[in-house]
């Protein structure tokens, strides 16, 4: 069911500082920041060849990553995103297996313009999982 690892998401308190760190210390150029109001985040991606790193900063007072940053003020790994061929079939199969889909269970459009869903971290060894349809 799973395809390749699309990205590793890192929650950061300041996207500008995080982007500068990746640029200067690691020698990679993050994409231009992109606000995603429906997800409550602003993101920038770093292409590392075989996958991407997504830097996420809270957008607004009800951002879902504010609680994460309260517990991890310096930031940290937030979720893993895997590609799937058919997000509805993947969702239905996961529900049959007892996995909880976050939100209303319907895909939303993600940063790459493709449908995404999030799976409850308690169902996946404490790791928030994002599925993105390819």
Secondary structure, 3 states (H helix, E strand, C coil): CEEEEEEEEEECCCHHHHHHHHHHHHCCCCCCCEEECCCCEEEEEEECCCCEEEEEEECCCCCCCHHHHHHCCCCEEEEEEEEECCHHHHHHHHHHCCCCECCCCCCEECCCCCEEEEECHHHCCCCEEEEEEC
